[in-house]
Every structure is written in C-alpha cells, then in structure tokens.
Amino acid sequence: MKVRFQADADLNQHIVTGLLRREPGVDFQTAAAAGLRGLSDFAVLTLAAREGRVLVSHDRRSMLRTFAKFVSSNPSPGLFIVSQKIDLLTAIDELHLVWSASESADWTNRQFPIPL
C-alpha cells in the first residue's frame, strides 16, 4: 500500500501543494482538513495513526520526543521531520521519492529526517 501523508499544523502548506501538483495521486491530507490546529502532539499522532497516515512536520523540538513516547505503547505509520533549512523543492522531491519508491509498511514506528 502506498504511503499516505498527514501534514502537521506547522508544516509549510507549499510543500503539500507542490507535491500534489507534481503527483496528484499522492494522498496528503492537510492539517486543516484533519482539524489538527490546537491539538497536542500526542493527539496529532493518535489521529494520524488512526487514519494510517505518516505525519509530516517541521517540529523537531517536541514531536521527536512525543513520537518516542507514542510508539512505546501505540503503533504508528511513521513520522517525517522536514528541516526548515532546506528549500521547498528539495522537501517536495524527498517526499515524492518516499511515496514513489516505498510502501507504507516500510515506515511503521520509524521517524526520519528530510532530507533523508
């Protein structure tokens, strides 16, 4: 099964838009569509897991710690932390590569930085 993405509320929306322009078949839900604004990191991870979506975030500071706590007692489709220092095109390229060259099971309970 292809990777399905969930944008965190802090993720630059241009990344989502750019990836969907490049590959309209990607399933990338926005934070607004999922109602994530104002939720705790744990709640965001719970919602993403419930829907079988890899969470994509810029929040390196708190999300990594919360993810480690979350996966100690819950399965997760995964977490990608996109560096805010890379340009948008690189972020889009990396997410497109993940989507096109891997399956969702490859990322279960794993967290990875982007760029990979």
N, C-alpha and C positions, 0 to 999 in steps of 0.2 A: 504494500500500500504506500502511496506517495506521502511525503511529509506534508502535514497541514500546519500552518503557522498561525500564531496569535500574537498580535502586536501589544506590547505593554503601553500604558498611558504615556510614558516618557519617550517612546520611540518616535523618531522623526518620521512623520507621515509621508514625506517624499520618498523614503525607502520603500514603503508599501506601494505607493502609487507607481514608482519606477519599475518595481518588479512585476506588477500586474500589467503594465504597458508592454514590457518585454515578453512576458509569458502569461497571457490571460487565463490559462488553465491552472495556475497556482491558486490554492485555497489559502488566502491570507486575510484573516478577519481583523478588522481594526479594533482598537480599544473602545471606541465609541459604540460600535455595533455590539460589542460584548458587555457594555456597561461597566467597564473597569475603573473609571475615574473615581478616585477617593477610596478605593479598596486597599486593604493591607496587602503586602507582598504575598503572604500565605494564602489569602483569599484569591488573589490573581492566579497563583499556581494551582490552586484547587479547581478553579473554573477551567483553566487551560487543560488540566489533566482530565477533567470530566468530559471534555469535548474531544480529547485525543489530539491536542494541538501542542506543538513545540512553542514555548514562549520566547519571543524575541524582544530584547530590552537593551537599553543603554545603561541601566542601573547596576553597575559593577559593585558599588559600595555595599548596599544592603541585600540585593537579590541573591548574590552568591551564597551569603550566609544563610538566608532563608531557604534557598533551594537545598542546601545540605541538610538542614533540619527537616524539610519536607520529605525528601527521598528516604530519610531514615525510617519513615513509617508509612509512606504512600508511594505508589508507582507514578512516574511522571514521563510524559513523552519526550521531555528534554528542555534545555534552556540554552539559547544562544545569546551571548552578550556582545553587542556590536559596539566597538570602540567609537567614541565620538571624535576621535582624531583622524579617522580615515574618511576619505571623500565618499560621497553618496554612491557614485558609480561602482566603487570597489565593494561597498556593502551589498549593493544590488547584485553584482557579479557573484559574490560569495554565496549569497542566499539562493541564487539561481543554480549554482553548481550543486549545492546541497540538495535542492529539490529535484534536479535532473539526474543526479548520479547516485542517489541513495534511497533507502526505504525508511519509513517511519521507525521501524523496529531497531534500526541502527543507532538511534539517538536515545533510546529509553534509559531514563535515570542518569543521563550524562549532561554535562554542561561544557560548552565550548566557546572560546572567544572568536570573534570575527574581526579581523581576518583570521582564517584558520592557519 
